Amino acid sequence: LQMTTNMQSQRKFFAWAKLFIPNQVTFDRTRFNRRAHQLLPVIMALRHGLTQEYAQTGQIAIIDSLPNPLCQKVRNKRVKIFSEIADIGYNATKTMYFYGFKTHVAVTTTGYILNYDITPASVHDTKAASTLIDGCPCPFVLGDVGYVGQSLKEEFAQLGYD
């Protein structure tokens, strides 16, 4: 509901929920936040169920990655934020190096997100591909040049994907 109403602040959403349902929300904001965080496994289960149900209509999944730079390229060598998990990677589309992460996404042809993975920027697309299609209900997978390779093709074939 918070996402549907486009409220960015959980504090604002809690205040709105108290006004909307005054007799039902008798606990404080910290308990409200704890309960909201405890809903994450339920939300993930719902997402998994929707994915299985929705993706049955399509036969093709599309996988790709996109860079998530954390700073301008002049700061690549001296940046300290997320230094334990982020690193420098190469974006072939823009022919430039960047510091940050890569988001790998598997979607249906209609744009429904089946799965995603966040990796350090230096992780090659083929390394995240098997994690990306794990449990994918679509038997055919399309990918760009970053996903080309005989070993990846063989690995996909063993998992039942073409």
C-alpha positions as CSV (number, residue, x, y, z in Angstrom):
1,L,0.0,0.0,0.0
2,Q,2.9,2.3,0.8
3,M,4.3,1.8,-2.7
4,T,0.9,2.2,-4.3
5,T,0.3,5.5,-2.7
6,N,3.9,6.5,-3.6
7,M,4.9,7.4,-0.1
8,Q,8.7,7.4,0.3
9,S,8.8,7.8,4.1
10,Q,7.7,5.0,6.4
11,R,7.1,7.5,9.1
12,K,4.6,9.4,6.9
13,F,3.0,6.1,5.9
14,F,2.6,5.1,9.6
15,A,1.0,8.5,10.4
16,W,-1.3,8.0,7.4
17,A,-2.2,4.5,8.5
18,K,-3.1,5.7,12.0
19,L,-5.5,8.3,10.4
20,F,-6.9,5.8,7.9
21,I,-7.5,3.0,10.5
22,P,-7.4,4.8,13.9
23,N,-8.7,1.9,16.1
24,Q,-6.6,-0.8,14.5
25,V,-3.1,0.8,14.7
26,T,-2.6,1.0,18.5
27,F,1.1,0.2,18.5
28,D,4.1,2.5,18.1
29,R,6.1,3.2,15.0
30,T,9.0,1.0,15.9
31,R,6.7,-2.0,16.3
32,F,5.1,-1.1,13.0
33,N,8.5,-1.0,11.3
34,R,9.5,-4.4,12.9
35,R,6.3,-6.0,11.6
36,A,6.8,-4.5,8.2
37,H,10.3,-6.0,8.0
38,Q,8.9,-9.4,9.2
39,L,6.6,-9.4,6.2
40,L,9.6,-9.7,3.8
41,P,9.5,-13.5,3.6
42,V,5.8,-13.3,3.0
43,I,6.3,-10.8,0.2
44,M,9.0,-13.0,-1.3
45,A,6.7,-16.0,-1.3
46,L,4.0,-14.0,-2.9
47,R,6.5,-12.8,-5.5
48,H,7.6,-16.3,-6.2
49,G,3.9,-17.5,-6.6
50,L,3.1,-14.6,-8.9
51,T,6.2,-15.4,-11.0
52,Q,5.2,-19.0,-11.4
53,E,1.7,-18.1,-12.2
54,Y,2.3,-15.1,-14.5
55,A,5.3,-16.5,-16.4
56,Q,3.4,-19.6,-17.5
57,T,1.9,-17.5,-20.3
58,G,5.4,-16.8,-21.8
59,Q,8.0,-19.1,-23.2
60,I,10.9,-16.6,-23.5
61,A,12.9,-14.9,-20.7
62,I,15.4,-12.1,-21.5
63,I,18.5,-11.6,-19.4
64,D,20.7,-8.5,-19.3
65,S,22.7,-6.4,-16.9
66,L,23.1,-2.7,-16.2
67,P,25.7,-0.7,-14.4
68,N,25.0,1.0,-11.1
69,P,27.9,3.5,-10.6
70,L,28.4,5.0,-7.2
71,C,30.5,7.9,-8.2
72,Q,31.9,9.8,-11.2
73,K,34.8,8.0,-13.0
74,V,37.4,10.5,-11.8
75,R,36.9,9.2,-8.3
76,N,37.0,5.5,-9.2
77,K,40.5,4.9,-7.6
78,R,39.9,6.8,-4.3
79,V,36.3,6.2,-3.4
80,K,35.7,4.5,0.0
81,I,32.0,3.9,0.0
82,F,31.1,0.1,-0.1
83,S,34.8,-0.6,-0.5
84,E,34.3,-4.2,0.9
85,I,31.7,-5.2,-1.7
86,A,31.8,-2.8,-4.7
87,D,34.7,-2.5,-7.2
88,I,35.6,-1.3,-10.6
89,G,34.0,-2.8,-13.7
90,Y,33.8,-2.1,-17.4
91,N,30.7,-1.0,-19.3
92,A,31.2,-2.0,-22.9
93,T,28.2,0.0,-24.1
94,K,29.6,3.3,-23.0
95,T,33.3,2.1,-23.3
96,M,34.1,3.3,-19.8
97,Y,35.2,2.0,-16.4
98,F,32.9,2.6,-13.4
99,Y,33.0,2.0,-9.6
100,G,29.9,0.3,-8.1
101,F,27.6,-2.6,-8.8
102,K,25.9,-4.5,-11.6
103,T,22.3,-5.4,-11.6
104,H,21.5,-8.5,-13.6
105,V,17.8,-9.0,-14.5
106,A,15.7,-11.7,-16.0
107,V,12.4,-10.5,-17.5
108,T,9.5,-11.9,-19.6
109,T,8.8,-10.5,-23.1
110,T,6.1,-8.3,-21.5
111,G,8.6,-6.9,-19.0
112,Y,7.6,-8.8,-15.9
113,I,10.7,-9.3,-13.6
114,L,11.3,-13.0,-13.0
115,N,14.6,-12.7,-11.0
116,Y,17.4,-10.3,-10.3
117,D,20.9,-10.3,-8.8
118,I,23.2,-7.5,-7.6
119,T,26.9,-8.2,-7.9
120,P,30.2,-6.2,-7.7
121,A,30.9,-4.3,-11.0
122,S,33.7,-6.6,-12.0
123,V,31.6,-9.8,-12.1
124,H,31.1,-10.9,-15.7
125,D,27.6,-11.5,-17.0
126,T,28.1,-15.2,-17.5
127,K,29.0,-15.7,-13.8
128,A,25.6,-14.4,-12.7
129,A,23.6,-16.0,-15.4
130,S,23.0,-19.4,-13.7
131,T,21.8,-17.6,-10.5
132,L,19.5,-15.4,-12.7
133,I,17.7,-18.3,-14.3
134,D,17.4,-20.4,-11.2
135,G,13.7,-21.4,-11.1
136,C,12.8,-19.6,-14.3
137,P,9.7,-21.1,-15.8
138,C,10.5,-20.0,-19.3
139,P,12.4,-22.7,-21.3
140,F,14.0,-20.2,-23.8
141,V,16.4,-17.6,-22.6
142,L,17.6,-14.7,-24.7
143,G,20.8,-12.7,-23.8
144,D,23.1,-10.2,-25.4
145,V,26.8,-10.7,-26.4
146,G,27.8,-10.7,-22.7
147,Y,26.1,-14.1,-22.3
148,V,27.8,-15.9,-25.2
149,G,30.0,-18.9,-24.6
150,Q,30.0,-22.6,-25.1
151,S,30.4,-23.4,-21.4
152,L,27.4,-21.3,-20.5
153,K,25.4,-22.9,-23.3
154,E,26.2,-26.3,-21.9
155,E,25.4,-25.3,-18.4
156,F,22.0,-23.9,-19.5
157,A,21.3,-27.1,-21.4
158,Q,22.0,-29.2,-18.3
159,L,19.5,-27.0,-16.4
160,G,16.9,-27.5,-19.1
161,Y,17.1,-24.1,-20.8
162,D,17.8,-23.2,-24.5
